[in-house]
Amino acid sequence: ISSGIAKFELAAMTEEDYPDLPATDDEESFTVPSDIIKLMIAGTVFSASLSEIKPVQTGVLFDFKGDTVRAAATDNSRLAVRTEKVSGMNADSRFVINANTLREIDRIMRPGESVKVCVSKKHASLEFADIRVVARLLEGEFYKFENALLATQPSSLTVDTDVFSDCVDRVSLLVDEKIRRCIRFTFGSGMISMVFNSPVGKAYDECACEGEAPDTEMGLNNRFL
């Protein structure tokens, strides 16, 4: 490789030495709009575990049933689940793909495309435009999150997402990422208050909400919120 005065000589290998992509088109295949896949990734991937202690939790579970697809990710401290309907799809497949792979897929996938998904026992491929991405599936038993979704919740409050997010951002100004301390929330009827204490100082804010609930106090991670 030459560019001006600079010259490089690089070691290479023959085409025959390059490994073939795993075959996945012999198993189940179906088509999903790229907009839905991007929504599923964006709504779950941040909850995937960063620890390799349980590799299956470093990925996102995709569960295709008929015309419904559900994605889930958890690191045992938080759980994110998103469900979407896909018109005309009739699938029956369940698999886990590494979160880092999904982030790359989301980065290169354009909206408005049709994505062909092919699944085998150990791999899944996604084909869109002129690109084919093959990912090795993560093995192991994924967390049974369905039980958590079926649990009866004693209270439910509704907040404006922008107002709530702004309150969390303001209180988080005193949070030191090196010291793991949670923001203390008090959930009550008509109001959610937030308090954070640190050696630097104290922060307080509150956010209006709708719904009835007994006063409940808990600590929550500001970055997750």
Secondary structure, 3 states (H helix, E strand, C coil): CEECCEECCCCCCCHHHCCCCCCCCCCEEEEEEHHHHHHHHHCCHHHCCCCCCCHHHHEEEEEEEECEEEEEEECCCCEEEEEEECCCCCEEEEEEEEHHHHHHHHHHCCCCCEEEEEECCCEEEEEECCEEEEEEECCCCCCCCHHHHHCCCCCCCECCHHHHHHHHHHHHHHCCCCCCCCEEEEEECCEEEEEEEECCEEEEEEEECECCCCCEEEEECCCCC
